[in-house]
Each structure stands twice: as structure tokens, then as C-alpha cells.
Amino acid sequence: MTDWPVIVMVDSPSATKDLAGRLSGLCESGDVLLLIGDLGAGKTAFAQGFAAALGVEGPVTSPTFALVRQYHCAQGRAVETLIHADVYRTGSLGEVAELALAELVEERAVALIEWGDLAAPAVGDDVLEVTLELTDTAEPADATDVGSTEQRRITISGRGRWSGRAAEVASVSAPAAAAVGAEPGAPS
């Protein structure tokens, strides 16, 4: 049995996107994913991979100034809308609450919230937390994939209705990275 957290190591933005795409397949309408990490950790790359797997067309960029963007997903999916929020520029938890992100996902939508640690108290307990950490930066392997040797640790933890789904998350996470799994000594 796998317990939280599920830890995945990736070595490029494309591997981050691939992992996000795999995780999107587990999501249902009403799900909220909190993306946590410093600037440059890969939150927007994660959102791009997640959106692409849902069939979102067009560019997906961080909604830093717009705060919230809504994208239509491909027809025939249980999830019709992707809500992508960035709460970095909000000044208080009250401003985050005014965005009504929890209510937006009730309409056949899934929400990705960048800087999710700031929004956590406003979105309830049914969340999947995805923490992205840049662990090592080296020279790109080639000019076509800038940052292709950037090591990231992605730590995934579920609460509420996600709490019993660690094994499911681990199973879709495994193909996305060269080295996957819990850190040595962590429960598995």
C-alpha cells in the first residue's frame, strides 16, 4: 500500500508536463489542485501539461495579473472547464475567498491554483497538493529543450476525498520520471 506523500523526480519541463497530463486523468469535476512552489519551480509548466491532457486548445499562461482564467476542455469529457488561478498577487485570504474558486468548480470544472498554499484555507479540505521544488540547475542538454536537465522534486499529497488515493496517484506518476517513488526510508 502506498501512503502520502508520493514523490516524483523529473528532469525537464516536458517531464513535468507529462506528469501533470497523467494526473489530469484521475480528476473529476469539482477537484481542486493546489500548486505550491517558488518562482520558476514549474507550476505553470504543470498547468500547461494538465490543460493539454484535458484537450484545452491555445496557450495556457500563468494568470498572474488576471488572477483567474477559464479554459474549455475538449468535448465529450466529464470535465468541461479548467479553472486556472494564480493567487500570488492577492493581498489577503479575503481576496482569495472573493474569487469563489470552490464555487467555480461545482459546474463540471477542475481548478488548478498556483501559489495554492495561500489559497488552501479558502478552498476546503478536498484537495490534491502538488509541491514543485527546483533541486538542481545544470546546463541544458541541448538547445531544443532549454532547461532539460533541471531536476525537480514533485511532492503530491491528498486530503479529503483524495486521502485514500495515494496508490492510484503513484501508479500514474511512475512512467513520468526517471526516478520515482517515496524517498528512502519513507513509508510505502
Secondary structure, DSSP 8 states (H G I E B T S, - for coil): ---S-EEEEE-SHHHHHHHHHHHHTT--TT-EEEEE--TTSSHHHHHHHHHHHTT--S-----TTTSEEEEE--TT-S--EEEEEE-TT--SHHHHHHT-HHHHTTTTEEEEEETHHHHHHHH-S-EEEEEEEEEE----SSTTSTTTT-EEEEEEEE-GGGTT-HHHHHHHHGGG-SEESS-TTS--
